[in-house]
Amino acid sequence: MNLKKMLILIFVLILISLHCDTTEPPVDNLQPGRRDYVWTVDTLYSPNNTLYSIWGATPDDIWLGGKGGITNYDQLWHFDGVRWKPYENQIIETYPNCIFGFSKSDIWIGGNDGKIWHFDGNSWSQSFMYQTGSSYVDIVDISGKISNDIYAIGISAITSSFILHYDGISWREQFFTNNKIQFLQMRQENNRKFISGIKQTFSTEPDTFFFFEYNDVALTEILSKPLDESTYWASMNLVGNELFFLIGRNLNNYKNGVFTKTLTINEPNFNYQVYGRNEKDMFIIMRDGLAHYNGTNIEYLYQFSNTWMNLFKPLIFEKEIFFPIEDNLNNYKGILHGVLK
């Protein structure tokens, strides 16, 4: 083949490659989440208590805690795979606002008195006590990716908020603000940390909800929004390892500084909480029960006997799920437990 013919052939091949779209659409390997659960309710006798914080390494080793109770024992419960019992091995001198862990022998509790407790697999011990000069100090959330890089957030005297950090040896204050915003949640996605908070007006004006990104030095506001009839609530929701931002009825991703809506929940009884394993296996809290989104539609999985019942943030495993539940009409607390068939 002479040079002229070769150049013509190369030119033709280039034209063909330019006009052929060889880009294939991304493959979606996610399967719709299953809905064939068997549901049971375990009733817990814990008068005057609100049991809402739950964490466990396995379905047969789960911790549950909350505020209130009538003894020094029933603010913390344990599940061994068979039954729930108040943890009577020792007194935990705090109300467990939040429970978070990495394994059966590495679990943390944040309390309503600035105390942080640690469980080593055998017993609980007080690891730290945060003091600000105020009698009101709440540790409201604990978050971490590895055991020597943990964060705790809290509020003090209603008008101040703080961030604590644990480096594997000790806790210390890393950030403090008296801007009257109360921190509520801390969530991490990859190497980024996000905090939600609310500024209460205590007047006829609506409260304002905030989302921040935190870089270990300062907070950067990424959204602020009045809570009114159009945006009744906002929160951060981890679905598997992906972080979603719920703003009113819209579930959003936050990428490259932009919120992008991924799902709108129009059901009238939506109660503004979403959890899940992935974007096709989401549990949606309703005022009258529990619903599920499988990537296509929303259906009820479980309906309450009355509308005075609350479901709190669940503990989700591959084939089981545990929801702390509170029936304000019949005055009982319990666990809504679902097991896939």
Buried (B, 14 or more C-beta within 10 A) or exposed (E): EEEEEEEEEEEEEEEEEEEEEEEEEEEEEBEEBEEEBEEEBBEBEBEEBBBBBBBBBEBEBBBBBBBBBEEEBBBBBBBEEEEBEBBEEEEBEBBBBBBBBBEEEBBBBBBBBBBBBBBEEEEBEBBBBBEBEEEBBBBBBBBBEEEEEBBBBBBBEEBBBBBBBBEEEEBEEBBEBEEBBBBBBBBBBEEEBBBBBBBBEEEEEBBBBBBBBBEEEEBEEBBBBEBEEEBEBBBBBBBBEBBBBBBBBBBBBBEEEEBEEBBEBEBEBBBBBBBBBBBBBBBBBBBBBBBBBBBEEBEBBBEBEEEEBBBBBBBBBEEBBBBBBBBEEEEBBBBBBBBBE
